[in-house]
């Protein structure tokens, strides 16, 4: 992850060749906040989806992309939290977002577009 680029998450298919070429998929969004953003946020993948938290300056915000159409955010999950989200995990159809001593769970079954 690189915090100075719009696309912070880069995917390479190493079966094709090494890292000396453009990535197959680029994901990410520039944070609206001018606050310094931690480089220690962690996302998660499940099936064809990838999620990544954008916690600092945004409260609790997690964005979801689909690898099959990486140019657009599929869903956005947001809630007011006592601590910034630093890690998000997608397990089955649920999203667990946590930071410090706080965990937020979003049930995504039957929800179009998140919260």
Buried (B, 14 or more C-beta within 10 A) or exposed (E): EEEEEEBBBBEBEEEEEEEEEEBEBBBBBEBEEEEEBEEEBEBBBBEEBBBBBBBBBBBBBBBBBBBEEBEEBBBBBBBEBEBBBBBBBBEEBEBBBBBEEEEBEBEBEEEEEBE
